[in-house]
Amino acid sequence: MRVELAGRAHAVLKAVPRAYPSHLDETLRAQRVVEHMRRRGYPTPAWLGVGATATHVWHLMDYVDAAPASELTPSLMDQLMEIVELQAGQGSEPYDHWSYAWRVATGQESAVAGLDVNETPEQSHLRQSMAGLSGYSSSVSMLVERLWVACADVPPPRGAPDMVHADLATAGNVLVRDGAVVAVVDIGNAGSGTRAIDLTTLAWYTFQDPLLDGVRKRLWTKILYQVGWEGATVLAASQILHMLEIPIRHGGHDVVPGVVERGHRALDEVNALR
């Protein structure tokens, strides 16, 4: 909701249902990430306040006079890759998306892997939901099995020092004016790990447009340079599983065959880089 504040520019109020006891703490964590990254030139709006009622958690942020990207063009992708580089070495909160991606891709629990992981309730719910995807259909089962086999022998990742946005490529999270990215928003799930996670998300969205095939090749090159082939396989598998889980959970059954096809293509491309 866009709101008018006395004596200053407009702001945006975002409120979501309070889902679990630590929900406010997680929103405060996101506010700290925003403050940390803005000091380093990261283009995300300032958060003016965070709070909660008995039923909702909310945050108030500066309003940005720009429009959500209607599509991710080659020019916008180039700009987003530069923005991701601002995340290098800027992990500031112990909220590890890298080890989470590994647990998703391998189907392993942190206790089995000997990891000391503070997983949020939302992460735990999503990971358990993805573990049950193979029962959806035979085509989904074949893809999930292929992903788990590809990642089965990959050891747990070492800690990585980068900031991770975790939802960068959704077009609505990229605000554009006159062809330039002026802000990235929806940073509420941000944490630490490897910025290759955000590059992998960008790579996934390039499949929507053949004009972005060249961009995807450069993205795979960057990802391999940062995390190696095994790491790229894990991140691709985690991305694919998330993209399967969302439409299946929300009843978007007509979308699933396209996700399955794109998932095989993505894994084929990663395998070709070995």
N, C-alpha and C positions, 0 to 999 in steps of 0.2 A: 504494500500500500504506500502510495506517495503521500507524504505529509508535509505540512508547512510549519516551520519552527520560528518562533518569535525572534526577530533580530538577526536572522541568518538565512542562508539558502535552503532550498527544499532538501528533504531527506527521504529515505525509503525505510519503512518499517516492515520487517518480516517476522511473522509469528507462526510457529508450528506446534502441534499438540505435544505435550510433555509425555515422552514415550517410556522413560525409565528414570530411576533416581539420579543417575549421573549425567543426565541430559544437559543440565545447566553448566556443569563442570566442563563438558565437552565444548559447549558454545564459548565459554570463557577461554578455553584453549585456542579455539579458532581466532578469537579476538587478539590473543597474544601473537599468533602467527601473522595476522594482518599488520599489527603494529611493527613487528620485527621486519617484515618484508618491505613495508612502505619506507622505512628508514634506509633501505637499500635500493630504492628506485623502482620497486615492483609496482606495476600499474593496477592497483586494486583500491577501491574506495575505502576511506577511513570508516571505522566503526565508532559511532558516537556513544553507544551505550548497549549494555546487555542486561537482561533480567528475566524474571519468570513470575508467572502467576501460579495458582494451584493447578491449572490445566494446560498452560502453554509456556514455551520458552521463546523469547523474542530478542532480536537485535535491531538496532537503528544505525543506518549507514548513510554516508553522503549520497545524494542523488547525482548521477552522471547524465548529462544531457547528450545522450548517444543512443543509437538503436541496436538491438541484438542483431548479430550477423544472420542474414537470411540463408547464407551458405558459406562454406569454408573454401574460399578460392585459393589458387596458388599463392597470391600475394599475401593473403591473411595467414596462410600456413607458414610462409617465410617469417612473418612477424611473430607468430606464436612460437616458432622455434627459437627466435632470439629472446623472447620473454622467458622461455624455459631455461635458457642459459643463466638468467639472473637468479635461478633457484640453486645453482651450484654451490655446495658448501654451506647452505643457509638453513639446514635442518635445526630447529630450535626447540622442538617439543618431542618427548619420548612416545611418539605415536607412529609406529613403524609400519608403513604400507608395504615395504619390501618383504619382510618376513610373512606378512599376511598374504601377499600374492603367492608366495611359495606354498603356504599351507593350502590355499585354494587350489593351486595347480597340481599338487601332489596328493591331496586328500588326507594329509597327515595332521594330527593334532600336535600342538606345541609341546605337550608333555612327552609324546613319543619321540620328538626330535630333540628333546633336552633344551628347548628354548624357554627363556623366561620372558613371557609375552603378556602384556596388559591389553587384552582384546576387548573392544567395546561390545556392548550387547548387540548393536546393529551388525557389527562385523561377524560376530558369532552366529547370529540368525542367518545372515546371507550365506556364510560358508556352509552351514548345515543345509540350507535350501539348495545350494548348488550341488551338494553331495547326493541329493536325490534326483537330479536331473535325468539320469539314465533311464528312469522308469517312465519318462514322458512318451517316447516313441522309439522305434528301432533306429531311425536315422540319427536322432539325438544321442541315443546310447552308443552308436558306433563312433560318433565324433568325440564324446566324452571319454570313451575307452582309449581312443587314439591319443587324446591329450594326456591322459594319466600315464599311458605307456611312455610317451615322449619325455615326461618329467619324472618318471619313477626313480631314477638313480641320481637325480640332481641333489647335491647336499644343500642344507640350509644356507641361506646367504649370510655373508658377513654384514655387519652394520654399514650403512652408507650415510654420507653427511649432508645430503641435499634436502631441500624443502620439496614436498610433493603436494600439488594442488588436488589431484585425485579425480577431478571432473572437468578438465580444462577444455576438451574438444567439443562439448555440447554447444551448439551454435548460440543458444540463448545465454550462455555464460560469457560470451565474447561480445563486448560492446564496441561499436564501430561508428566513426564519423568521417565522412569524405574518404572512404577507403582505407582508413588507418585504425588500428586497434587502439582504443583509448583506455580500456579497462577490461579486466577479467574479474568476474564475480562468482558467487556461490562457492565461497572458499571454506564453508563450514566443516568440510571433512578433511581439511589440509593437515598434513603431518610431516613426517620425515621419511627418509629412504633414499632411493635413487630417482633422479629426475627422468631416467629412462622409462619410468612408469607413465609419465605424462606424454612422452614421445610415442610410446606404444599406443596410447589412446588416440593420439593424432593419426598414427598409421592406420588404425582401424577405420577411422572416418574417411580416409582417402579412397577406400573402396567404393564410395558412393558416386564417384565421378572419375571417368577415365582420364580427364585432364590432370588429375592428381597422381597418376601412376609414377611420374618422375619424382614427385615430392616424396612418395612412399619409399622409393629406393634410397633416397638420401636419409630418410628417417631410420630405415633399417641399418644403414651404415653407422649412424650416430649411436643407435641402441647397442649394436655389436661392439662398438668401441668402448662403451661405458660398462657393459655387463657381460660381454662375451656371448658365445652361441647358446650355452646352457641357460644363462640368465635371460636372453631374448626369448627362448622357448618357454620358460616359466612365465614371463610377463605376457607373451602372446596367449598362452593357455588361460591365464587368469582373466585377461580381457575377454576372450571368447566365452568363457563360462559366465561371466557377469552379463554379457550381452544376450546369452541364452536365458538366464534366470529372470531378467526383467520382463520380457514379453510373456513368458510362461506364467509368471506370478500374476501378471495383470490381465491375463486372458487374451493377449494379442497373438492368437494362434496362427493367423495368416502371415505373421512376420517371421515365424520360426524357420521355415524352409530356407529363406534368404540368409538368415544368420548362420545356419548350418553350412550352406554353400560358401559363404564368406569365411567361415571358420576354417574350412579345409583349405581354401586358397591361402589364407594367412599362414597356416602351418606349412603348407607346401613352399611358400616363399622363404620362410625362416630356414627350413631344411635345405633349400638350395644354396643358402649362404654358409653352410657348415664347412 
